[in-house]
Structures are given as C-alpha cells and as structure tokens.
Amino acid sequence: MFSMFTGIGGFDLACKNLNIDIVGACEIDDDPRRIYGRHFPGVTIHRDATKINEKELPDFDILCAGFPCQAFSMAGKRRGFDDTRGTLVFDVFRIAKEKRPSYIVLENVKGLLSHDKGKTFRTIISALDELGYDGEWQVINGKYWVPQGRERIFIIGHLRRKSRPKVFCQ
C-alpha cells in the first residue's frame, strides 16, 4: 500500500492491522510527518506529492489518498481545481497510471459531490475511468467510529479485468 496525503496514518493503520505492507507515504505537513514516523518507523515518507517520481516507487497493490479537501469544502472557498490543493488529486492519478495498483481508495468531504454542480466529481470519476478503473462511492458518516459527525465520501477504484468484490453494502 502507498498512502498519499497520509496525515498521521489513518489508512495506513487500517492496512497495517490487516497485514498489508506499507511501501511508502506522502505528507507535506511537518507535525503529522513526525507522528507518522513514530507510528510507522522505516516507512519512506515523501514530502511533496507533486515531486514524487512515480517510476522510482516500489510496486504496490493499493493506493490510498485522502486528498486535500479545502478546495471542495463548504467551510473553504470552494475554488476546486482553481486552487492548487484541488489539483493534487491529479498527482494520485499520475502515480496510479504508472504503478497500476489493483485498488485506489480516495476520501474527501461530502461537498465534493456537489462542487461546481457535480462537474468536479464527474471529472474525478472520468479520470479513474480513463485510467482503466471502475469506481463505486458512498458517503459515510464517521460518527459511528469517532466522536464527531463527519460525512466523507469514499471512492473505490477497481482496476478493470481483475476480480472485484463489492465494497459498499447497503
């Protein structure tokens, strides 16, 4: 598993608990990087997603990315792809194009669905499709696992021509 915009390693902890090898991570903020390093010693942490050389990354089967949400959030200015933070999702796709992981797991704010009248979400789903991934998504409220209500969208991309279980159950 390779984790982008990893923060202190939420996706990584889940993967570690499932005995999935973590081959690397990316986080630009110093405080989360320090905490991540304590929790995941030995894992290479890249600083800037835009500067990762995807050809030099080891192979991995899962790419997780909680890409920056400020550009899509109701609490933010909602500048979308006009905000450089909003374009960082394309670095996820750049890496996926080279590494071809079986799964891509994306997480963001619920507002991603409605941003720019749904055009932003369609762009992301279309980009996954163009890379050869089928996608499914669901909004999930984290209040069942953490002590606050946080509705987040989870998008799972499955590489085509591979068996794929249904991830979200109603």
C-alpha positions as CSV (number, residue, x, y, z in Angstrom):
1,M,0.0,0.0,0.0
2,F,1.2,3.5,-0.8
3,S,-0.5,6.4,1.1
4,M,-0.8,10.0,-0.1
5,F,-1.8,13.0,2.0
6,T,-1.4,10.5,4.8
7,G,-1.7,12.8,7.8
8,I,-0.8,10.7,10.8
9,G,-1.6,7.5,9.0
10,G,-5.3,6.5,9.3
11,F,-5.4,4.5,6.1
12,D,-2.0,3.1,7.0
13,L,-3.1,1.9,10.4
14,A,-6.0,0.1,8.9
15,C,-3.8,-1.6,6.3
16,K,-1.2,-2.5,9.0
17,N,-3.9,-4.1,11.1
18,L,-4.9,-6.2,8.0
19,N,-1.2,-7.2,7.5
20,I,-0.9,-5.2,4.3
21,D,2.6,-4.0,3.7
22,I,3.1,-0.2,3.5
23,V,5.7,0.6,1.0
24,G,5.6,4.4,1.3
25,A,3.6,7.5,2.2
26,C,3.4,11.2,1.4
27,E,2.7,14.1,3.7
28,I,3.8,17.7,3.4
29,D,3.0,19.0,6.9
30,D,5.8,18.6,9.5
31,D,3.7,17.7,12.6
32,P,1.8,14.8,11.0
33,R,5.1,13.6,9.4
34,R,6.7,13.4,12.8
35,I,3.8,11.5,14.3
36,Y,3.6,9.2,11.3
37,G,7.3,8.5,11.6
38,R,6.8,7.4,15.2
39,H,3.9,5.1,14.3
40,F,5.4,3.7,11.1
41,P,9.2,3.6,11.6
42,G,11.1,2.6,8.5
43,V,8.3,3.7,6.0
44,T,9.7,6.2,3.5
45,I,7.7,9.4,3.8
46,H,7.8,11.7,0.7
47,R,7.1,15.3,1.4
48,D,5.6,16.8,-1.8
49,A,3.2,14.8,-3.9
50,T,4.0,16.9,-7.0
51,K,7.6,15.9,-6.8
52,I,7.3,12.2,-6.4
53,N,9.0,10.3,-9.2
54,E,6.4,7.6,-9.8
55,K,8.9,5.5,-11.8
56,E,11.1,5.2,-8.6
57,L,8.3,4.0,-6.3
58,P,8.2,0.3,-5.4
59,D,5.2,-1.7,-6.7
60,F,2.0,-1.8,-4.5
61,D,-1.5,-3.1,-4.9
62,I,-3.4,-0.3,-3.1
63,L,-3.1,3.4,-3.4
64,C,-4.9,5.4,-0.7
65,A,-5.3,9.2,-0.8
66,G,-7.3,11.5,1.5
67,F,-6.5,14.3,-1.0
68,P,-6.8,17.9,0.4
69,C,-10.4,18.9,0.9
70,Q,-10.2,22.7,1.4
71,A,-10.9,23.4,-2.3
72,F,-14.2,21.5,-2.2
73,S,-15.4,22.0,1.4
74,M,-18.3,24.1,2.4
75,A,-16.0,25.6,5.0
76,G,-13.4,26.5,2.4
77,K,-13.6,28.9,-0.5
78,R,-14.6,26.1,-2.9
79,R,-12.3,27.1,-5.6
80,G,-12.0,23.5,-6.8
81,F,-9.4,22.9,-9.5
82,D,-8.6,26.7,-9.4
83,D,-7.0,26.0,-6.0
84,T,-3.6,24.2,-6.3
85,R,-4.7,22.0,-3.4
86,G,-7.7,20.9,-5.5
87,T,-5.4,19.7,-8.3
88,L,-3.4,17.4,-6.1
89,V,-5.8,14.5,-6.9
90,F,-4.2,14.5,-10.4
91,D,-0.9,13.5,-8.8
92,V,-2.7,10.5,-7.4
93,F,-3.8,9.6,-10.9
94,R,-0.3,10.3,-12.3
95,I,1.1,7.7,-9.9
96,A,-1.7,5.3,-10.5
97,K,-1.1,5.5,-14.2
98,E,2.4,4.3,-13.8
99,K,2.1,1.8,-10.9
100,R,-1.3,0.3,-11.9
101,P,-2.4,-0.7,-8.4
102,S,-5.5,-3.1,-8.2
103,Y,-7.3,-0.6,-6.0
104,I,-7.4,3.2,-5.5
105,V,-9.1,4.4,-2.3
106,L,-10.0,8.1,-2.3
107,E,-11.5,10.0,0.6
108,N,-12.8,13.6,0.7
109,V,-15.6,15.8,2.0
110,K,-19.2,15.2,1.0
111,G,-19.1,18.6,-0.7
112,L,-17.0,17.1,-3.5
113,L,-20.3,15.6,-4.9
114,S,-21.9,18.9,-5.3
115,H,-18.9,21.1,-6.1
116,D,-19.3,23.0,-9.3
117,K,-22.8,21.4,-9.9
118,G,-21.2,18.0,-9.8
119,K,-18.7,18.7,-12.6
120,T,-15.7,18.2,-10.2
121,F,-16.9,14.8,-9.1
122,R,-17.6,13.7,-12.7
123,T,-14.0,14.8,-13.6
124,I,-12.6,12.6,-10.9
125,I,-14.7,9.6,-11.9
126,S,-13.9,10.2,-15.6
127,A,-10.2,10.3,-14.8
128,L,-10.5,6.9,-13.0
129,D,-12.4,5.5,-15.9
130,E,-9.8,6.8,-18.4
131,L,-7.1,5.0,-16.3
132,G,-8.9,1.8,-16.6
133,Y,-10.7,1.7,-13.2
134,D,-14.3,1.1,-12.4
135,G,-15.5,3.1,-9.4
136,E,-18.0,3.0,-6.7
137,W,-18.6,5.6,-4.0
138,Q,-20.5,6.2,-0.9
139,V,-20.9,9.0,1.7
140,I,-20.2,7.6,5.2
141,N,-20.6,9.5,8.5
142,G,-17.7,8.8,10.8
143,K,-19.8,9.4,13.9
144,Y,-20.1,5.6,14.3
145,W,-16.3,5.3,14.7
146,V,-15.1,8.6,16.0
147,P,-16.6,11.1,18.5
148,Q,-17.8,13.6,15.9
149,G,-20.1,13.6,12.9
150,R,-18.1,13.9,9.7
151,E,-19.6,12.9,6.4
152,R,-17.0,11.9,4.0
153,I,-17.1,10.5,0.5
154,F,-15.2,7.3,-0.1
155,I,-14.4,6.4,-3.8
156,I,-13.0,3.0,-4.6
157,G,-11.5,2.4,-8.0
158,H,-11.1,-1.2,-9.1
159,L,-8.6,-2.0,-11.9
160,R,-10.6,-3.5,-14.7
161,R,-10.1,-7.1,-15.7
162,K,-9.4,-8.1,-12.1
163,S,-12.0,-9.7,-9.8
164,R,-13.5,-7.2,-7.5
165,P,-15.8,-7.7,-4.6
166,K,-18.5,-5.2,-3.8
167,V,-17.0,-2.8,-1.2
168,F,-20.1,-0.9,-0.1
169,C,-23.1,-2.8,1.1
170,Q,-26.4,-1.1,1.6
